[in-house]
Each structure stands twice: as structure tokens, then as C-alpha cells.
Amino acid sequence: MRVFFAALFALVRLSGIRHCTTVPGPAAARIPDILGRDFTASAPNQRYVGDMTYLLIKGSKPWYLATVIDLYA
């Protein structure tokens, strides 16, 4: 499926979705890099990565989005 980014950004703006970047404070704990920046896997179900974010939507509470990706995919 082709998505035109200008159209996507226009829809996001019309929906009232805002972005926000957080910066960790100097006392924030450092998470160890257990993958050693090696984002490859030779078979399914060996290595997973993930991330969490929240979406601020006008007139609504924050929506939280968590993703998990199998690095073999």
C-alpha cells in the first residue's frame, strides 16, 4: 500500500495529534545494550525489540502504543 506522507501528515494534523520528545534527566538510569547494536536474527523467535510511546489527541486522554518486533522479520 502506498502512503503519501503529505496526506498522512495532513490527517494527523486534522486529528489533533501532537508530538512531544522527552529528554532523560542526568540522573536517569542507563539501560545496558544487551544486543550490542546487532539487530539481526538467523531464525524467528530469537530476538525481539520494542518501544513505547504515547499519542496526545485533542479532547482525549493520552493513548499509549507499545510495539514488539521480531528481528527476524
mmCIF file of the N, C-alpha and C atoms, coordinates in Angstrom:
data_MODEL
# 
_entry.id   MODEL 
# 
loop_
_atom_site.group_PDB 
_atom_site.id 
_atom_site.type_symbol 
_atom_site.label_atom_id 
_atom_site.label_alt_id 
_atom_site.label_comp_id 
_atom_site.label_asym_id 
_atom_site.label_entity_id 
_atom_site.label_seq_id 
_atom_site.pdbx_PDB_ins_code 
_atom_site.Cartn_x 
_atom_site.Cartn_y 
_atom_site.Cartn_z 
_atom_site.occupancy 
_atom_site.B_iso_or_equiv 
_atom_site.pdbx_formal_charge 
_atom_site.auth_seq_id 
_atom_site.auth_comp_id 
_atom_site.auth_asym_id 
_atom_site.auth_atom_id 
_atom_site.pdbx_PDB_model_num 
ATOM 1   N N  . MET A 1 1  ? 0.843   -1.164  0.000  1.00 0.00 ? 1  MET A N  1 
ATOM 2   C CA . MET A 1 1  ? 0.000   0.000   0.000  1.00 0.00 ? 1  MET A CA 1 
ATOM 3   C C  . MET A 1 1  ? 0.897   1.239   0.000  1.00 0.00 ? 1  MET A C  1 
ATOM 4   N N  . ARG A 1 2  ? 0.621   2.155   -0.887 1.00 0.00 ? 2  ARG A N  1 
ATOM 5   C CA . ARG A 1 2  ? 1.383   3.398   -0.953 1.00 0.00 ? 2  ARG A CA 1 
ATOM 6   C C  . ARG A 1 2  ? 0.724   4.454   -0.081 1.00 0.00 ? 2  ARG A C  1 
ATOM 7   N N  . VAL A 1 3  ? 1.545   5.150   0.650  1.00 0.00 ? 3  VAL A N  1 
ATOM 8   C CA . VAL A 1 3  ? 1.057   6.231   1.505  1.00 0.00 ? 3  VAL A CA 1 
ATOM 9   C C  . VAL A 1 3  ? 1.832   7.487   1.142  1.00 0.00 ? 3  VAL A C  1 
ATOM 10  N N  . PHE A 1 4  ? 1.125   8.537   0.862  1.00 0.00 ? 4  PHE A N  1 
ATOM 11  C CA . PHE A 1 4  ? 1.765   9.805   0.589  1.00 0.00 ? 4  PHE A CA 1 
ATOM 12  C C  . PHE A 1 4  ? 1.913   10.543  1.913  1.00 0.00 ? 4  PHE A C  1 
ATOM 13  N N  . PHE A 1 5  ? 3.141   10.835  2.279  1.00 0.00 ? 5  PHE A N  1 
ATOM 14  C CA . PHE A 1 5  ? 3.418   11.403  3.590  1.00 0.00 ? 5  PHE A CA 1 
ATOM 15  C C  . PHE A 1 5  ? 2.725   12.745  3.809  1.00 0.00 ? 5  PHE A C  1 
ATOM 16  N N  . ALA A 1 6  ? 2.620   13.557  2.779  1.00 0.00 ? 6  ALA A N  1 
ATOM 17  C CA . ALA A 1 6  ? 1.941   14.847  2.945  1.00 0.00 ? 6  ALA A CA 1 
ATOM 18  C C  . ALA A 1 6  ? 0.484   14.624  3.351  1.00 0.00 ? 6  ALA A C  1 
ATOM 19  N N  . ALA A 1 7  ? -0.170  13.650  2.722  1.00 0.00 ? 7  ALA A N  1 
ATOM 20  C CA . ALA A 1 7  ? -1.563  13.345  3.067  1.00 0.00 ? 7  ALA A CA 1 
ATOM 21  C C  . ALA A 1 7  ? -1.648  12.780  4.480  1.00 0.00 ? 7  ALA A C  1 
ATOM 22  N N  . LEU A 1 8  ? -0.702  11.924  4.835  1.00 0.00 ? 8  LEU A N  1 
ATOM 23  C CA . LEU A 1 8  ? -0.685  11.347  6.177  1.00 0.00 ? 8  LEU A CA 1 
ATOM 24  C C  . LEU A 1 8  ? -0.506  12.441  7.235  1.00 0.00 ? 8  LEU A C  1 
ATOM 25  N N  . PHE A 1 9  ? 0.439   13.334  7.026  1.00 0.00 ? 9  PHE A N  1 
ATOM 26  C CA . PHE A 1 9  ? 0.666   14.414  7.985  1.00 0.00 ? 9  PHE A CA 1 
ATOM 27  C C  . PHE A 1 9  ? -0.544  15.340  8.078  1.00 0.00 ? 9  PHE A C  1 
ATOM 28  N N  . ALA A 1 10 ? -1.223  15.570  6.957  1.00 0.00 ? 10 ALA A N  1 
ATOM 29  C CA . ALA A 1 10 ? -2.429  16.400  6.985  1.00 0.00 ? 10 ALA A CA 1 
ATOM 30  C C  . ALA A 1 10 ? -3.509  15.735  7.832  1.00 0.00 ? 10 ALA A C  1 
ATOM 31  N N  . LEU A 1 11 ? -3.681  14.419  7.692  1.00 0.00 ? 11 LEU A N  1 
ATOM 32  C CA . LEU A 1 11 ? -4.667  13.698  8.502  1.00 0.00 ? 11 LEU A CA 1 
ATOM 33  C C  . LEU A 1 11 ? -4.302  13.733  9.978  1.00 0.00 ? 11 LEU A C  1 
ATOM 34  N N  . VAL A 1 12 ? -3.024  13.577  10.267 1.00 0.00 ? 12 VAL A N  1 
ATOM 35  C CA . VAL A 1 12 ? -2.571  13.631  11.661 1.00 0.00 ? 12 VAL A CA 1 
ATOM 36  C C  . VAL A 1 12 ? -2.858  15.012  12.240 1.00 0.00 ? 12 VAL A C  1 
ATOM 37  N N  . ARG A 1 13 ? -2.552  16.054  11.502 1.00 0.00 ? 13 ARG A N  1 
ATOM 38  C CA . ARG A 1 13 ? -2.784  17.419  11.970 1.00 0.00 ? 13 ARG A CA 1 
ATOM 39  C C  . ARG A 1 13 ? -4.280  17.676  12.175 1.00 0.00 ? 13 ARG A C  1 
ATOM 40  N N  . LEU A 1 14 ? -5.117  17.221  11.243 1.00 0.00 ? 14 LEU A N  1 
ATOM 41  C CA . LEU A 1 14 ? -6.561  17.406  11.377 1.00 0.00 ? 14 LEU A CA 1 
ATOM 42  C C  . LEU A 1 14 ? -7.126  16.641  12.567 1.00 0.00 ? 14 LEU A C  1 
ATOM 43  N N  . SER A 1 15 ? -6.505  15.516  12.911 1.00 0.00 ? 15 SER A N  1 
ATOM 44  C CA . SER A 1 15 ? -6.965  14.712  14.046 1.00 0.00 ? 15 SER A CA 1 
ATOM 45  C C  . SER A 1 15 ? -6.560  15.323  15.378 1.00 0.00 ? 15 SER A C  1 
ATOM 46  N N  . GLY A 1 16 ? -5.692  16.320  15.334 1.00 0.00 ? 16 GLY A N  1 
ATOM 47  C CA . GLY A 1 16 ? -5.259  16.962  16.573 1.00 0.00 ? 16 GLY A CA 1 
ATOM 48  C C  . GLY A 1 16 ? -4.159  16.203  17.288 1.00 0.00 ? 16 GLY A C  1 
ATOM 49  N N  . ILE A 1 17 ? -3.477  15.296  16.600 1.00 0.00 ? 17 ILE A N  1 
ATOM 50  C CA . ILE A 1 17 ? -2.385  14.536  17.216 1.00 0.00 ? 17 ILE A CA 1 
ATOM 51  C C  . ILE A 1 17 ? -1.147  15.425  17.249 1.00 0.00 ? 17 ILE A C  1 
ATOM 52  N N  . ARG A 1 18 ? -0.525  15.530  18.428 1.00 0.00 ? 18 ARG A N  1 
ATOM 53  C CA . ARG A 1 18 ? 0.685   16.340  18.593 1.00 0.00 ? 18 ARG A CA 1 
ATOM 54  C C  . ARG A 1 18 ? 1.859   15.425  18.907 1.00 0.00 ? 18 ARG A C  1 
ATOM 55  N N  . HIS A 1 19 ? 3.053   15.919  18.659 1.00 0.00 ? 19 HIS A N  1 
ATOM 56  C CA . HIS A 1 19 ? 4.234   15.137  19.020 1.00 0.00 ? 19 HIS A CA 1 
ATOM 57  C C  . HIS A 1 19 ? 4.963   15.817  20.175 1.00 0.00 ? 19 HIS A C  1 
ATOM 58  N N  . CYS A 1 20 ? 5.702   15.015  20.901 1.00 0.00 ? 20 CYS A N  1 
ATOM 59  C CA . CYS A 1 20 ? 6.459   15.516  22.042 1.00 0.00 ? 20 CYS A CA 1 
ATOM 60  C C  . CYS A 1 20 ? 7.688   14.629  22.203 1.00 0.00 ? 20 CYS A C  1 
ATOM 61  N N  . THR A 1 21 ? 8.829   15.226  22.386 1.00 0.00 ? 21 THR A N  1 
ATOM 62  C CA . THR A 1 21 ? 10.056  14.470  22.602 1.00 0.00 ? 21 THR A CA 1 
ATOM 63  C C  . THR A 1 21 ? 10.471  14.627  24.054 1.00 0.00 ? 21 THR A C  1 
ATOM 64  N N  . THR A 1 22 ? 10.784  13.510  24.696 1.00 0.00 ? 22 THR A N  1 
ATOM 65  C CA . THR A 1 22 ? 11.245  13.575  26.080 1.00 0.00 ? 22 THR A CA 1 
ATOM 66  C C  . THR A 1 22 ? 12.757  13.405  26.111 1.00 0.00 ? 22 THR A C  1 
ATOM 67  N N  . VAL A 1 23 ? 13.385  14.097  27.026 1.00 0.00 ? 23 VAL A N  1 
ATOM 68  C CA . VAL A 1 23 ? 14.833  14.022  27.194 1.00 0.00 ? 23 VAL A CA 1 
ATOM 69  C C  . VAL A 1 23 ? 15.100  13.541  28.615 1.00 0.00 ? 23 VAL A C  1 
ATOM 70  N N  . PRO A 1 24 ? 15.838  12.428  28.765 1.00 0.00 ? 24 PRO A N  1 
ATOM 71  C CA . PRO A 1 24 ? 16.098  11.931  30.119 1.00 0.00 ? 24 PRO A CA 1 
ATOM 72  C C  . PRO A 1 24 ? 16.965  12.901  30.912 1.00 0.00 ? 24 PRO A C  1 
ATOM 73  N N  . GLY A 1 25 ? 16.705  12.963  32.197 1.00 0.00 ? 25 GLY A N  1 
ATOM 74  C CA . GLY A 1 25 ? 17.493  13.809  33.081 1.00 0.00 ? 25 GLY A CA 1 
ATOM 75  C C  . GLY A 1 25 ? 18.857  13.197  33.343 1.00 0.00 ? 25 GLY A C  1 
ATOM 76  N N  . PRO A 1 26 ? 19.779  13.966  33.915 1.00 0.00 ? 26 PRO A N  1 
ATOM 77  C CA . PRO A 1 26 ? 21.134  13.467  34.154 1.00 0.00 ? 26 PRO A CA 1 
ATOM 78  C C  . PRO A 1 26 ? 21.176  12.299  35.137 1.00 0.00 ? 26 PRO A C  1 
ATOM 79  N N  . ALA A 1 27 ? 20.179  12.169  35.999 1.00 0.00 ? 27 ALA A N  1 
ATOM 80  C CA . ALA A 1 27 ? 20.169  11.079  36.980 1.00 0.00 ? 27 ALA A CA 1 
ATOM 81  C C  . ALA A 1 27 ? 19.463  9.829   36.454 1.00 0.00 ? 27 ALA A C  1 
ATOM 82  N N  . ALA A 1 28 ? 18.987  9.855   35.211 1.00 0.00 ? 28 ALA A N  1 
ATOM 83  C CA . ALA A 1 28 ? 18.258  8.708   34.658 1.00 0.00 ? 28 ALA A CA 1 
ATOM 84  C C  . ALA A 1 28 ? 19.174  7.491   34.535 1.00 0.00 ? 28 ALA A C  1 
ATOM 85  N N  . ALA A 1 29 ? 18.626  6.330   34.832 1.00 0.00 ? 29 ALA A N  1 
ATOM 86  C CA . ALA A 1 29 ? 19.402  5.086   34.748 1.00 0.00 ? 29 ALA A CA 1 
ATOM 87  C C  . ALA A 1 29 ? 19.675  4.736   33.289 1.00 0.00 ? 29 ALA A C  1 
ATOM 88  N N  . ARG A 1 30 ? 20.879  4.282   33.006 1.00 0.00 ? 30 ARG A N  1 
ATOM 89  C CA . ARG A 1 30 ? 21.240  3.840   31.660 1.00 0.00 ? 30 ARG A CA 1 
ATOM 90  C C  . ARG A 1 30 ? 20.867  2.373   31.513 1.00 0.00 ? 30 ARG A C  1 
ATOM 91  N N  . ILE A 1 31 ? 20.208  2.039   30.418 1.00 0.00 ? 31 ILE A N  1 
ATOM 92  C CA . ILE A 1 31 ? 19.813  0.662   30.147 1.00 0.00 ? 31 ILE A CA 1 
ATOM 93  C C  . ILE A 1 31 ? 20.950  -0.007  29.372 1.00 0.00 ? 31 ILE A C  1 
ATOM 94  N N  . PRO A 1 32 ? 21.398  -1.196  29.801 1.00 0.00 ? 32 PRO A N  1 
ATOM 95  C CA . PRO A 1 32 ? 22.501  -1.855  29.087 1.00 0.00 ? 32 PRO A CA 1 
ATOM 96  C C  . PRO A 1 32 ? 22.088  -2.289  27.680 1.00 0.00 ? 32 PRO A C  1 
ATOM 97  N N  . ASP A 1 33 ? 23.033  -2.237  26.754 1.00 0.00 ? 33 ASP A N  1 
ATOM 98  C CA . ASP A 1 33 ? 22.815  -2.635  25.359 1.00 0.00 ? 33 ASP A CA 1 
ATOM 99  C C  . ASP A 1 33 ? 23.109  -4.128  25.233 1.00 0.00 ? 33 ASP A C  1 
ATOM 100 N N  . ILE A 1 34 ? 22.130  -4.965  25.573 1.00 0.00 ? 34 ILE A N  1 
ATOM 101 C CA . ILE A 1 34 ? 22.382  -6.414  25.594 1.00 0.00 ? 34 ILE A CA 1 
ATOM 102 C C  . ILE A 1 34 ? 22.481  -7.016  24.198 1.00 0.00 ? 34 ILE A C  1 
ATOM 103 N N  . LEU A 1 35 ? 22.026  -6.303  23.159 1.00 0.00 ? 35 LEU A N  1 
ATOM 104 C CA . LEU A 1 35 ? 22.164  -6.795  21.789 1.00 0.00 ? 35 LEU A CA 1 
ATOM 105 C C  . LEU A 1 35 ? 23.478  -6.354  21.154 1.00 0.00 ? 35 LEU A C  1 
ATOM 106 N N  . GLY A 1 36 ? 24.182  -5.443  21.781 1.00 0.00 ? 36 GLY A N  1 
ATOM 107 C CA . GLY A 1 36 ? 25.434  -4.958  21.205 1.00 0.00 ? 36 GLY A CA 1 
ATOM 108 C C  . GLY A 1 36 ? 25.237  -4.306  19.847 1.00 0.00 ? 36 GLY A C  1 
ATOM 109 N N  . ARG A 1 37 ? 24.097  -3.646  19.645 1.00 0.00 ? 37 ARG A N  1 
ATOM 110 C CA . ARG A 1 37 ? 23.745  -2.977  18.382 1.00 0.00 ? 37 ARG A CA 1 
ATOM 111 C C  . ARG A 1 37 ? 23.639  -3.954  17.219 1.00 0.00 ? 37 ARG A C  1 
ATOM 112 N N  . ASP A 1 38 ? 23.512  -5.252  17.484 1.00 0.00 ? 38 ASP A N  1 
ATOM 113 C CA . ASP A 1 38 ? 23.353  -6.262  16.430 1.00 0.00 ? 38 ASP A CA 1 
ATOM 114 C C  . ASP A 1 38 ? 21.864  -6.582  16.300 1.00 0.00 ? 38 ASP A C  1 
ATOM 115 N N  . PHE A 1 39 ? 21.208  -5.968  15.333 1.00 0.00 ? 39 PHE A N  1 
ATOM 116 C CA . PHE A 1 39 ? 19.767  -6.116  15.168 1.00 0.00 ? 39 PHE A CA 1 
ATOM 117 C C  . PHE A 1 39 ? 19.425  -7.154  14.104 1.00 0.00 ? 39 PHE A C  1 
ATOM 118 N N  . THR A 1 40 ? 20.119  -8.276  14.134 1.00 0.00 ? 40 THR A N  1 
ATOM 119 C CA . THR A 1 40 ? 19.841  -9.364  13.196 1.00 0.00 ? 40 THR A CA 1 
ATOM 120 C C  . THR A 1 40 ? 19.506  -10.625 13.980 1.00 0.00 ? 40 THR A C  1 
ATOM 121 N N  . ALA A 1 41 ? 18.784  -11.518 13.316 1.00 0.00 ? 41 ALA A N  1 
ATOM 122 C CA . ALA A 1 41 ? 18.465  -12.820 13.898 1.00 0.00 ? 41 ALA A CA 1 
ATOM 123 C C  . ALA A 1 41 ? 18.462  -13.831 12.765 1.00 0.00 ? 41 ALA A C  1 
ATOM 124 N N  . SER A 1 42 ? 18.993  -15.020 13.005 1.00 0.00 ? 42 SER A N  1 
ATOM 125 C CA . SER A 1 42 ? 19.077  -16.033 11.954 1.00 0.00 ? 42 SER A CA 1 
ATOM 126 C C  . SER A 1 42 ? 17.843  -16.921 11.890 1.00 0.00 ? 42 SER A C  1 
ATOM 127 N N  . ALA A 1 43 ? 16.940  -16.788 12.850 1.00 0.00 ? 43 ALA A N  1 
ATOM 128 C CA . ALA A 1 43 ? 15.709  -17.580 12.868 1.00 0.00 ? 43 ALA A CA 1 
ATOM 129 C C  . ALA A 1 43 ? 14.648  -16.805 13.645 1.00 0.00 ? 43 ALA A C  1 
ATOM 130 N N  . PRO A 1 44 ? 13.384  -17.153 13.435 1.00 0.00 ? 44 PRO A N  1 
ATOM 131 C CA . PRO A 1 44 ? 12.318  -16.478 14.182 1.00 0.00 ? 44 PRO A CA 1 
ATOM 132 C C  . PRO A 1 44 ? 12.398  -16.758 15.684 1.00 0.00 ? 44 PRO A C  1 
ATOM 133 N N  . ASN A 1 45 ? 11.826  -15.872 16.465 1.00 0.00 ? 45 ASN A N  1 
ATOM 134 C CA . ASN A 1 45 ? 11.689  -16.021 17.920 1.00 0.00 ? 45 ASN A CA 1 
ATOM 135 C C  . ASN A 1 45 ? 13.015  -16.082 18.680 1.00 0.00 ? 45 ASN A C  1 
ATOM 136 N N  . GLN A 1 46 ? 14.061  -15.460 18.148 1.00 0.00 ? 46 GLN A N  1 
ATOM 137 C CA . GLN A 1 46 ? 15.343  -15.409 18.851 1.00 0.00 ? 46 GLN A CA 1 
ATOM 138 C C  . GLN A 1 46 ? 15.554  -14.065 19.541 1.00 0.00 ? 46 GLN A C  1 
ATOM 139 N N  . ARG A 1 47 ? 15.227  -12.984 18.830 1.00 0.00 ? 47 ARG A N  1 
ATOM 140 C CA . ARG A 1 47 ? 15.462  -11.644 19.356 1.00 0.00 ? 47 ARG A CA 1 
ATOM 141 C C  . ARG A 1 47 ? 14.260  -10.760 19.062 1.00 0.00 ? 47 ARG A C  1 
ATOM 142 N N  . TYR A 1 48 ? 13.838  -10.068 20.096 1.00 0.00 ? 48 TYR A N  1 
ATOM 143 C CA . TYR A 1 48 ? 12.731  -9.128  19.966 1.00 0.00 ? 48 TYR A CA 1 
ATOM 144 C C  . TYR A 1 48 ? 13.186  -7.752  20.442 1.00 0.00 ? 48 TYR A C  1 
ATOM 145 N N  . VAL A 1 49 ? 12.635  -6.730  19.840 1.00 0.00 ? 49 VAL A N  1 
ATOM 146 C CA . VAL A 1 49 ? 12.847  -5.366  20.305 1.00 0.00 ? 49 VAL A CA 1 
ATOM 147 C C  . VAL A 1 49 ? 11.482  -4.708  20.443 1.00 0.00 ? 49 VAL A C  1 
ATOM 148 N N  . GLY A 1 50 ? 11.437  -3.643  21.206 1.00 0.00 ? 50 GLY A N  1 
ATOM 149 C CA . GLY A 1 50 ? 10.161  -2.973  21.394 1.00 0.00 ? 50 GLY A CA 1 
ATOM 150 C C  . GLY A 1 50 ? 10.347  -1.523  21.763 1.00 0.00 ? 50 GLY A C  1 
ATOM 151 N N  . ASP A 1 51 ? 9.249   -0.828  21.765 1.00 0.00 ? 51 ASP A N  1 
ATOM 152 C CA . ASP A 1 51 ? 9.256   0.576   22.134 1.00 0.00 ? 51 ASP A CA 1 
ATOM 153 C C  . ASP A 1 51 ? 7.864   0.942   22.613 1.00 0.00 ? 51 ASP A C  1 
ATOM 154 N N  . MET A 1 52 ? 7.798   1.981   23.404 1.00 0.00 ? 52 MET A N  1 
ATOM 155 C CA . MET A 1 52 ? 6.516   2.511   23.865 1.00 0.00 ? 52 MET A CA 1 
ATOM 156 C C  . MET A 1 52 ? 6.480   4.001   23.576 1.00 0.00 ? 52 MET A C  1 
ATOM 157 N N  . THR A 1 53 ? 5.319   4.479   23.242 1.00 0.00 ? 53 THR A N  1 
ATOM 158 C CA . THR A 1 53 ? 5.125   5.901   23.029 1.00 0.00 ? 53 THR A CA 1 
ATOM 159 C C  . THR A 1 53 ? 3.702   6.253   23.429 1.00 0.00 ? 53 THR A C  1 
ATOM 160 N N  . TYR A 1 54 ? 3.435   7.513   23.521 1.00 0.00 ? 54 TYR A N  1 
ATOM 161 C CA . TYR A 1 54 ? 2.060   7.924   23.766 1.00 0.00 ? 54 TYR A CA 1 
ATOM 162 C C  . TYR A 1 54 ? 1.675   8.990   22.757 1.00 0.00 ? 54 TYR A C  1 
ATOM 163 N N  . LEU A 1 55 ? 0.405   8.992   22.406 1.00 0.00 ? 55 LEU A N  1 
ATOM 164 C CA . LEU A 1 55 ? -0.125  9.928   21.433 1.00 0.00 ? 55 LEU A CA 1 
ATOM 165 C C  . LEU A 1 55 ? -1.065  10.881  22.153 1.00 0.00 ? 55 LEU A C  1 
ATOM 166 N N  . LEU A 1 56 ? -0.823  12.165  21.980 1.00 0.00 ? 56 LEU A N  1 
ATOM 167 C CA . LEU A 1 56 ? -1.695  13.177  22.570 1.00 0.00 ? 56 LEU A CA 1 
ATOM 168 C C  . LEU A 1 56 ? -2.730  13.581  21.533 1.00 0.00 ? 56 LEU A C  1 
ATOM 169 N N  . ILE A 1 57 ? -3.988  13.264  21.802 1.00 0.00 ? 57 ILE A N  1 
ATOM 170 C CA . ILE A 1 57 ? -5.066  13.543  20.866 1.00 0.00 ? 57 ILE A CA 1 
ATOM 171 C C  . ILE A 1 57 ? -6.012  14.555  21.511 1.00 0.00 ? 57 ILE A C  1 
ATOM 172 N N  . LYS A 1 58 ? -6.308  15.599  20.775 1.00 0.00 ? 58 LYS A N  1 
ATOM 173 C CA . LYS A 1 58 ? -7.139  16.686  21.286 1.00 0.00 ? 58 LYS A CA 1 
ATOM 174 C C  . LYS A 1 58 ? -8.472  16.144  21.809 1.00 0.00 ? 58 LYS A C  1 
ATOM 175 N N  . GLY A 1 59 ? -8.834  16.535  23.028 1.00 0.00 ? 59 GLY A N  1 
ATOM 176 C CA . GLY A 1 59 ? -10.103 16.131  23.606 1.00 0.00 ? 59 GLY A CA 1 
ATOM 177 C C  . GLY A 1 59 ? -10.120 14.721  24.156 1.00 0.00 ? 59 GLY A C  1 
ATOM 178 N N  . SER A 1 60 ? -8.959  14.093  24.305 1.00 0.00 ? 60 SER A N  1 
ATOM 179 C CA . SER A 1 60 ? -8.895  12.712  24.772 1.00 0.00 ? 60 SER A CA 1 
ATOM 180 C C  . SER A 1 60 ? -7.736  12.560  25.745 1.00 0.00 ? 60 SER A C  1 
ATOM 181 N N  . LYS A 1 61 ? -7.786  11.508  26.519 1.00 0.00 ? 61 LYS A N  1 
ATOM 182 C CA . LYS A 1 61 ? -6.638  11.157  27.353 1.00 0.00 ? 61 LYS A CA 1 
ATOM 183 C C  . LYS A 1 61 ? -5.530  10.638  26.438 1.00 0.00 ? 61 LYS A C  1 
ATOM 184 N N  . PRO A 1 62 ? -4.277  10.612  26.908 1.00 0.00 ? 62 PRO A N  1 
ATOM 185 C CA . PRO A 1 62 ? -3.194  10.071  26.072 1.00 0.00 ? 62 PRO A CA 1 
ATOM 186 C C  . PRO A 1 62 ? -3.459  8.611   25.700 1.00 0.00 ? 62 PRO A C  1 
ATOM 187 N N  . TRP A 1 63 ? -3.134  8.273   24.477 1.00 0.00 ? 63 TRP A N  1 
ATOM 188 C CA . TRP A 1 63 ? -3.214  6.893   24.003 1.00 0.00 ? 63 TRP A CA 1 
ATOM 189 C C  . TRP A 1 63 ? -1.803  6.339   24.052 1.00 0.00 ? 63 TRP A C  1 
ATOM 190 N N  . TYR A 1 64 ? -1.640  5.157   24.614 1.00 0.00 ? 64 TYR A N  1 
ATOM 191 C CA . TYR A 1 64 ? -0.326  4.535   24.724 1.00 0.00 ? 64 TYR A CA 1 
ATOM 192 C C  . TYR A 1 64 ? -0.199  3.450   23.663 1.00 0.00 ? 64 TYR A C  1 
ATOM 193 N N  . LEU A 1 65 ? 0.943   3.419   22.995 1.00 0.00 ? 65 LEU A N  1 
ATOM 194 C CA . LEU A 1 65 ? 1.194   2.448   21.938 1.00 0.00 ? 65 LEU A CA 1 
ATOM 195 C C  . LEU A 1 65 ? 2.475   1.700   22.268 1.00 0.00 ? 65 LEU A C  1 
ATOM 196 N N  . ALA A 1 66 ? 2.388   0.381   22.339 1.00 0.00 ? 66 ALA A N  1 
ATOM 197 C CA . ALA A 1 66 ? 3.560   -0.460  22.580 1.00 0.00 ? 66 ALA A CA 1 
ATOM 198 C C  . ALA A 1 66 ? 3.758   -1.346  21.356 1.00 0.00 ? 66 ALA A C  1 
ATOM 199 N N  . THR A 1 67 ? 4.996   -1.421  20.882 1.00 0.00 ? 67 THR A N  1 
ATOM 200 C CA . THR A 1 67 ? 5.302   -2.265  19.731 1.00 0.00 ? 67 THR A CA 1 
ATOM 201 C C  . THR A 1 67 ? 6.330   -3.307  20.132 1.00 0.00 ? 67 THR A C  1 
ATOM 202 N N  . VAL A 1 68 ? 6.198   -4.486  19.557 1.00 0.00 ? 68 VAL A N  1 
ATOM 203 C CA . VAL A 1 68 ? 7.171   -5.561  19.735 1.00 0.00 ? 68 VAL A CA 1 
ATOM 204 C C  . VAL A 1 68 ? 7.450   -6.119  18.347 1.00 0.00 ? 68 VAL A C  1 
ATOM 205 N N  . ILE A 1 69 ? 8.723   -6.211  17.984 1.00 0.00 ? 69 ILE A N  1 
ATOM 206 C CA . ILE A 1 69 ? 9.107   -6.664  16.650 1.00 0.00 ? 69 ILE A CA 1 
ATOM 207 C C  . ILE A 1 69 ? 10.103  -7.804  16.769 1.00 0.00 ? 69 ILE A C  1 
ATOM 208 N N  . ASP A 1 70 ? 9.835   -8.885  16.049 1.00 0.00 ? 70 ASP A N  1 
ATOM 209 C CA . ASP A 1 70 ? 10.772  -9.996  15.934 1.00 0.00 ? 70 ASP A CA 1 
ATOM 210 C C  . ASP A 1 70 ? 11.849  -9.563  14.936 1.00 0.00 ? 70 ASP A C  1 
ATOM 211 N N  . LEU A 1 71 ? 13.110  -9.551  15.328 1.00 0.00 ? 71 LEU A N  1 
ATOM 212 C CA . LEU A 1 71 ? 14.180  -9.057  14.455 1.00 0.00 ? 71 LEU A CA 1 
ATOM 213 C C  . LEU A 1 71 ? 14.416  -9.937  13.237 1.00 0.00 ? 71 LEU A C  1 
ATOM 214 N N  . TYR A 1 72 ? 13.842  -11.118 13.212 1.00 0.00 ? 72 TYR A N  1 
ATOM 215 C CA . TYR A 1 72 ? 13.972  -11.967 12.025 1.00 0.00 ? 72 TYR A CA 1 
ATOM 216 C C  . TYR A 1 72 ? 13.079  -11.456 10.897 1.00 0.00 ? 72 TYR A C  1 
ATOM 217 N N  . ALA A 1 73 ? 12.016  -10.788 11.235 1.00 0.00 ? 73 ALA A N  1 
ATOM 218 C CA . ALA A 1 73 ? 11.028  -10.344 10.237 1.00 0.00 ? 73 ALA A CA 1 
ATOM 219 C C  . ALA A 1 73 ? 11.611  -9.333  9.273  1.00 0.00 ? 73 ALA A C  1 
# 
